[in-house]
């Protein structure tokens, strides 16, 4: 294997082909530091080497430096403007930075250069879906699966598109067709189970999860969703392995997915803060509890002298770090983190996180520990009918918990917190239907001076 030391600029006789191959091998193995050093040494010897420029750009995008990634891929295109792959990956970088018009132009250019680049057509379909152009998105994705029935990403994207539109039967069909070709595809299994659940076909959803478990015993997603479908062996909260697996896999597309669901939790957090506090003045220590990719951070920043985020998912935290909005990011169990931060925060917000908790007693007690006297807690939960849930919460067939209002209020009071408001809200859309929830605020009690 070609080594870094043998690729120094002084080695004028170096074989650039071997050097680039070594860089690509390291890159493919996830050795990003080594790969970056190798790409840079190749470029020291041949600054316009298009493949090295392109791949170093892809690597920088993986590191979250999208500005540098775009710069390098533009240089690669200047060196070799006819390579469709370069334009496709430039489109991907543009999507990550919200430059959707440029992304569309890049994908279209890739397809002009190579009409067989179905990855570009799939990406274009996803972009149109995110941009509120569902009809065009559907046609692009249908074209991909027509030309390549085993293109599983396009099947998944179509199924997601149909689920968001409430076209559940068509989503189920795409999953079934995809699983014929790829019977162990976890994403298609999950989406098929979701589709059956939305149709009220819980028995068939359960069979999907049992089949999944037969092929992959102990798989966290299959176990948890089987419990949700059957009501058997229901845990009091989603297991850590389930939460980490789901959100690590969603990290790259999470923001766009939520945008397509008319996700309102960050906006609701801001409304609660505005009602329960004075005008923002960057005066508080704030914790974003279950911060995900950091969607709440820009809304919390005007209130925060110090802003921390905690999440179980390393993939989510990497995306949150790219926002450069947090003073501290913590990968930890939410309750365990709160319990160790005694009287550390003036404000704790938790947007759309407690739907993965059933029993809320441990969370409320830990939040009370972490709040300073008079501190504010704001969070959302999905709503259960008051008369329909004996335990105060239930695990729904979609894998999220819903809660009775009276149960949540009782838990807060038992933890020594003072309920401030409970407001009914629509949290997002799912399967074309609104998801009803509660926006809840409570305070830690003020210290009482001894007489």
Secondary structure, DSSP 8 states (H G I E B T S, - for coil): ---SGGG-TT-TT--HHHHHHHHHHHHHTT-HHHHHHHHHHHHHH-TT-HHHHHHHHHHHHHTT-HHHHHHHHHHHHHH-TT-HHHHHHHHHHHHHTT-HHHHHHHHHHHHHH-TT-HHHHHHHHHHHHHTT-HHHHHHHHHHHHHH-TT-HHHHHHHHHHHHHTT-HHHHHHHHHHHHHH-TT-HHHHHHHHHHHHHTT-HHHHHHHHHHHHHHSTT-HHHHHHHHHHH-SS--SB--HHHHHHHHHHHGGGHHHHHHHTT--HHHHHHHHHHHHSSS--S-EEEEEET-TTTTTHHHHGGGEEEEEEEES-HHHHHHHHHTT--SEEEES-HHHHHHHSTT-EEEEEESS-GGGBS--HHHHHHHHHHEEEEEEEEEEEEE--TTT-TTSEEE-TTS-EEE-HHHHHHHHHHTTEEEEEEEEEEEEEETTEEEEEEEEEEEE-------
